[in-house]
């Protein structure tokens, strides 16, 4: 195996600062929505102040520092500050509930927390007794009177003084970090709903940076627009690629600003999850349809031509003759305007974190925009497979990134991954680690796949019930279903649905045994089971229960639509096992039309 180019992520970052001090590193929005640009030297100085501030507070090697913050330049500065000071970044989604955030802070043994604002800080302070090891909360925005709280500006002032007193300390600490030291602890949900801390070392991220560079697609003079949640491995791996290659990143996680930000920053590439592509598709097609008349007819004609041209390009050829002429006209009338909405410089999109619809891929390709779909897990440091600009197949997740090893379990076709990007293990969960990593270090992905003769991987199924929405968020349905049945005692079964969908929905089965009690208390004793499950009062009661359930869930887990089933799942109808376990797929198959109805129009 090739020797890594750097001992650690810290070494890779500091070398980038030394090598390209005056080149642009980051762009980020100001209050008036103008964009500020900083160089690698300015980035390095900022990171050094933060790192020295943390050292002054007493951060030790592999000490955990949590980040509860949206995607913004301060997230990157804080994370690099932690890593160059020898600490390990622990990620918390800003959308996490107070209970979820406190669990991660406690489980990870976090000593310091960067909170984006007072709201994020108060989540932890509301459960202060559950996080006894937390020594300080550092507020990026705002301030508060609390013995645990300080501002990021105050931390930087502390860092300046610390560095001035001992300027040799920071480079010595950063220089002592090696590849096996813990770099990042990313919490990902399990099937039980209990988050698991995935331990990723410095060597994992160096490997990923090298792998992204080896694709020979991203160039040092490129500009990336980054909006992805940095609490997710997909966002983090792009930072590793940036440190290795040296391109500039325009960063802003506000989803509502994506379109205007693309026009303002004119990026060369953008990574996104399928849900974003679905939204863009809906907006483009919906806008053309609303325009009506000749504009709608021209759009439909152009799309038909574009799809025909796309299929020619997928074979490695260029559309010529009459098709080439028609495509040139379609491009001028329609597709050039679509590309202009993305800034006009876009070379390609990168899609990951959830399966991408082939229809969506071909739609964008018809417009002259390639979406390079990839695949990986947090446990494999995100990027394991990806399509290339010159080698791609829609419906697959591409070819292995350089250095990634893959094999299929002969028993069931499960994808197993190997290589330097594989996690060290799950934090404080040796038994779960042993279930996930084979004795010789292969990662069991839980996904079933096929590899074609050219090496392209296609994901065909999932071994586990864990839901992954089209936005790339994992949802543990069993945990949510359990909570709901506790909230509503008249529910026999609840089936949370949402894998590869853009939100979660739920099928609710009312207990034939329990419902008479509810009917009696509501003056409806004379009605049959069939009449009761259709009654407005029952639907109102279920609606209230769903609202109560959603109040305790993260936004991406919340139930947006639901329906009451006409009968309970049973052994007799094939929807329960003999041991009375729910056959999820059988229920979903039986009510496929209902479920599809929840999402009707999502891609139209």
N, C-alpha and C positions, 0 to 999 in steps of 0.2 A: 504494500500500500504506500502511496506517495507520502512524503513528509509534508506536514502542514506548512503553509507559507508563514504563519505566525504562531507563537506560543499561546496567544489568547486574543479574545476580542479587544481587550484593552490595548495590547500591542498593535493590533490592526488599526484601531482608531488613532492612536498617537502617531503612527507612521503616516496615516493619511493627512493629519494636521501638518506634520513636518514636510511632507512631499508636495502638498498643494495649498500652502498657507493662504494664498490670495484668490484662489478659485472659489466660486460660490458653493456653499454647502446646503443652506436652507433658505426658504422663503416662507414667510408666515404673515397672516393678515393683521392689520391694525384696526383700531376702533372705527375708522372711516372706510374700512374695507379696501384700503390701498395695501400693497404688499411690501414688506421690508425684507431685504436680502442680507444675509450674513455670510462671511467667508469661513473657510475651515479654521483659520487662525482665531477668528472671533468665537467660533464654536468651541475650539479647544480651550480658550481662556475662560469661557463661561462654565464649561464642564469642570475645569480645574477648580474654580471657586466653589462649586457645589461639592465636589469630591473632598476638598480640604475642609469644608464646613462639616461634612459628615465625619471625617477623621477627627476633627476637633470635638465632635459630640461623643466620640468613642467607638465608631463603627469598626468592627473586627472582621478578619477574613471570613468570607462566606456568611457574614451577618445579613439577615434578611431585612430588606427595605421594601415596603409595599407601596404601590402606586395606584391610587383611586382617582383616575383622571381621564378625560376624553382625549382624543387624538389632537395634539397641539405640540408646538416646538418645545415647550417646557417639559413635556413627558419625555422626549428624547434626551434633553439635557440632563434631567434628573436621573434617567436610567443609565446614561453613560457616566454620570458622576458616581453613581453607586458602583458600577462595574469597574471603573478605573481606580476606585478606592478599595477594591477587593471584595466588595459586598455582592449580594445576589438580589436581583429584582424579583419581587413577588407581585403578580398582577391581579387587580380587582376591577371588574367592570363598573363604571359609574352607575349603571342601571341596577346594580346588585342591591338587594334589600339590606337593611341594617343587620339582620340575622346572618345573611350570607357573607357580608363583608367582615363581620366580627369573627365568624368561623375561620375564614382564611387568615386573618391577622393572628388569631390564636394558634391555629394548626401549623402555620408556617414558622412560628416563633419569631414573628416580626418584631423588630426593636424600634424602627422609625417608619413613619408613614407620610408620604406626600399626598396631600388632599387638594383636589382642584379648587375647592371653595369651602365656605363654612358648612354648606349642606352636606358635603361628603364627610367633613370632619365630625359633624354632629351624629352621623350614623354610628361611628365608632364610639364617640363619647356617650351615646345613649346606652351603650353596652360595655361601659368602662370596666366593670367587674369581670368581664369575660376575657379581657386582654391584659392580664397583669404584667406581661413582659414589655408592653409598649412604653417607650420612654419619651417619645416626642412626636408631635404631629406638625408637619411643615406645610403651611398654606401657600399655594401658588397664587391664588387671588383672595383678596380680603384679609381680615384679621379678626381675632377674637380674644377675649380676656379669659384665659384658661392656663393653668400651670403647665399643661402638656403642649400648648400651642406656641408656634413661632411662625414668622413669615419666611418665604423663600429669600426675600431681600436680606433679612436678618441672618439667614444661614450663609448667604454669600459674603456678607460683611465679616462673619466669623471665619469664613474660609480665607479671605484676604489676609486677616491678621495671622492666622495659623501658618499660611504659606510664607508670609514675610519673615516670621520667626524661624522657620525651618524649611527653606526652599528645596532642600534635597529630599524631603520626606515623601512628597507626592510621586515623583518619578521612581523612587525606590519601591514604594508600595505597588505601583502599577507594574513595574518591571518584575516583581516577584510572583505575579499571577501566572499560573500555567494552565494548560488545556484541561486538566482534570478538576479544576476548581469549579464549584457551582456558579453559574452565571445568571440563570433565570429559573424561577419556579412558577410555572403557569398552571393554574387550577382549571381542570376540565371536569365536567359532570360525568358521573358514572351512571349505570343503570338503576342504582338505588337512589340516585339523587344526591348522594354524598360526594362533594367535589374531591378530586384527587390531585395532589400537587405533582406535576411532571417535572422532574429534575433534568435540566438541560445545562450541560457544561460549556465552558468557553470553547472547547474543541468542536462542539456541535455547531456553533454559530460560525466559526472559522471555516469549517467544512462546507456549510451552506453558502457562505460568501464566495468560496472558491467554485462551488458547483454552479452558482448563478453566473459567475464570470465565464465559466467554460462553455456556456450556451452561446457565447459570442454574439449576443443580440443587444444587450444593454451596453452603451458606450459611455466613456467618461464625460462627453459633452452633452449627454441627454439630460432632460429634465423629467422628473417623476412628479405626478400629483398623487399625494397620499392622503386618503381619508379613512382607511380601514382602522378598526379598533386596534390599538397597540397592545391591548390586554390579550389579544389573540395572536397565535403563533404566525398567522399569515402576514400580519402587519410587521411583526418582529423580524421575520426572515428578509423582508424587503430592506430593512435597515442594515442587516448584515451584508446584503448585496451592495448597498450604497457605500459602506465603509471599504469594501474590497475594491470596487470599481471607481468610485469617486464622483458619480453623477450628483447633480443638485436635486433636492426634494422640496417641492412646494407642499406645505402640510396644513391641513385644516379638516377636522373630523365632522364638521357640521353637514349633515346629509342634505339639508335644504339648500346649502350653498354649493353643492357639487357642480351643477350646470354653469352658474355664473363664474365659479372658480376655474373651471376648465377653459372658459373663454378668456379669462384674465391671465392665466398662467401659461397657456398654450403648451401643454406637456407633450413629451415624445411617447410616453407610455403611462398607463393607469392600470392598477390591479383592482379588482372588484369581485364581489360575490354575485352569484346568479340573480339574486333578487333585484340588484341594481340594474342589470341588463334587462330584466323583465319590465321594470318601471320605465326605462328609457324606451323600450319597444312599445309599451302601451301608450306612452306620450306621443311618440312619432306617428304610430298608426292611428291613434285616436284623433290627433290633430288633423291628419290628412282626411279622415272620414268626416269630421265635422266641417271641414272646408267644403266638402261636397262637390257636385257638378264636375266640371272638367278637371279640376285639381285632383280630385279623388280618382278619376279615371286614369289620369297621367301617372299618379302614384302607383296604382295597381298594375299598369302596364310596365312601369319601370321595375317594380319588384319582380314581376314574372321574368323579365329580361335579366335582371340581376341574379336571380336564383339559377337561371340557365347558365349564366356565365360562371357563377360560383362552382357549379358541378364540373365545369370544364377545368377550372383552376385547381379543384381538388384532385384532379388526375395529373397535376403537374404541367398543364398546358395553359396557353393564353387564348382567350376567345378571339377568333379571327373572322374574316369574311363578313357576311351580313350580321352575324351575332356581334362581332366586334364593333361594327358601325352602330348598331342599335344600343349597345352598352355605352358607347361614348356619348350618345344622345341622352340616355337615361342618367348617366353620371352628371352631365351638365345640368339637366332639369331638376334632378332630385338628390342624387347621392352626394354631390359636392356640398350641398346645403346641410346634409346630415353630418358630414365630416367637419364642416365649419363650426357646428355647434359644440364640437369637442376641442376647439382651439385651432384646428387646421394643421397641426404638426404631428398628429397621432400616428405612430408606426404600428402599434398593436395594443390590444388589451390583454391582460392576464387574468384568468378566472380560476378561482379555487374555493376551498372550504365547503363546497356542496356541489352536487352534480349539475351540470349545465345542460339545458334542453338543446337538442340538436337543431330544432327549429329556430331557436334564438341565435345559435352560432351561425347558421346559414343566412339568416336575415341580415346580420351585421356584415357577414362576408360579402353578401350581395351588394352592400353599400360601400365595399372597399375597405372594411375594417375587420381585421383578423382578431378573433378572440382565441388566445392560446390557453386551453384548459390544462390545469395541472392537478396533482393529487399528492396528498401527504397527510400525516397526522401530527398533532402536537408532539406525540411520543417519538416522531421521526424528525423533529425540528422543521416541520411544515413541508418543505419542497423535496419531494422524492421522485415524482414524475412530472413531465410537462411537454406539451407540444411545442415545436419550433416553428419559426417563420417559414423555413424551407422544408420542414417535415412535420406534417400535421394530418390528423384524421379526426374529423368530427365524430363524436360518440365515444371517443377514447380519451384517456387522460395523458396520452403521449408516451414518450420514451423515458427511461430512467435518467435522472441527473447523474453526471459523472461521479463515480464512487459509490452510488447506491446499488446494493445487491437485492435481488428479488427472487423468490421462488414461490410456487403454489403447493399447498399441502395436498398430497395425493389423495387424502381421505375425502376432502370436501371442497377443494379448490380455494381455501382461504389464502389470502395474500400474506406472505411473510416478508418482512423487510430487514435488511442488514446494512451495516456500514457505520462510519463515524458519527452520523447524525442521530443515531438511536439514543434515547434517553438513558440516563444513569439508573433510573427507577422511579417509582412513586414514593414521595416523601413519607416516611414513617409507615409505609404499607408493604412490608416485605412479602406477605402472602399474596397480595394482589399483583405485586411485581412479578412474583414467580409464576403466576397464572398467565401473565401477558408476555413475558420474555422467556424464550426457551433456554435450556441449560447452556447452549452454545451462543446465546445472545441475539437470536432472531426475534423480531417484534411480530407478535400475532395481531394483525390489524382489525380482525373482526369483519372484514369485507371479503366477499367472494369475487373472483375475477378470472379473466382469460387473457392470455398473452398471444398475440398473433405471430405469424412467421417473421414479421419485420421488427418485433419487439414492442409493439404498441399494447398498452394495457387497457382493458375495458373492465369497468366495475359492473358486475351483474346482479349483486344482491348484498344484503347485510346479514351477518350472523346474529346480531343482537337487536333487541327491540329499541335501542336508543334512537330517538328521532333527531334528524339533522334538518333544520329548516332551510329554505333556499337562501336565507340570509347568512347561513353558515353557523348558526347557533345550535348547540346541542341541548336537547330537552329530554329529561328522564320521565316518560309518561307514567310509569308505575307509581312513582312518588306523588305525582299530581293527582292521579286517580285515587290513591289512598287518602289524600287530604280531602278530596271532594266527598268521598263516602263517609268520612268522619263529620263533615259539615252537614250533610243531608242524610239522615238515617233511613230515608225511604228509597234510596238508590241501591239497587242490587249490583250493578256493574256500570263502570264508566270507562270509555275507551277514548283516550286522547290520540288524535291523529294530526299529522303535520309533516311527515318525512318528505323532503323535497318540495314542500309547499311553502307559501310565503307567510303563513300564520298557522297557529294551532286551533283546531276545532275539537269537538267532543260529541260522542254518541252516549246517550244516557238511558240506561234500562232501569225502570221503576220496579221495585220488589212487589210481586203479586201478594206475598205474605204480609208485608208491612203496610201497604197502601190503605187497607181498610181502616187503620188507626187514624191516618191523616184524613180520610174521607169523613169519618165520624166527627172529628174535631172541627171540620169545616162545613158541617151540615149537608154532606153529600153521600150519606150512607146508602141511599137507594140505587146508586149508579154502579154499573158494571166496571170491571178493570179497563175494558176497551173505551168506555165513556170517560173514565177518570183521567186516563193518560192524554186525552184530547181536551180536557177541561181548562179554560183560561186560568182558573185559580191555581192549578197545579203548575202550569207553565210559568206563572208569576213566581211561585215558590221556588222553582228550579232556577229562574233568572236571578233571584236574590241570592241563592246559594252560589251561583257562578260568580256573581259580583264579589261575594265574600271570599271566594277562592282566589280570584284575580288580585284582590288587595294584598295578598301575601306572596304573589309571584313576581318575578322579573317581567318586564314588558314583553320580551320575546317568548315567554312561556305562557302568557295569558291566553285564555280561551275567547276567541273572537265570535265564533258561531257554534251553535249546538242544536241537537235534535233529540227528541225522546223516541226510543225504539218501540215498535208495536208489540214485541215480545221479549222476554228475558233470554239471554244466552243460556243454553243448557247442554247437557251431555247428549240428549236426544236429538237436538237440532245441529249437533256437531260444532258448537261454538264454545264448549267447555271440554276439557280433558276428563278422563275418569276420576282424576284426583281433584277435579273442579277448578283447574287453572284455566284462565281465559286464553282462547285461541285467537289472538289478536288479528292475524291475517284472515282467518275465517270470517270474523265479524266484519272486517273492512271489505272483504270480497262480497259478502251478502248485502252490504249497504253501500256499495260503490257509487250508485247513482246519487244517493243522498250526500255522500262526501264530495263528489265532483260538483254537485250543486252549490256547495259552500264556496267553491273557488271559481265558479263559472265567470268568465270574462277576465280572469287574471292575465290571460295571454291573448286577449282580443281587443 
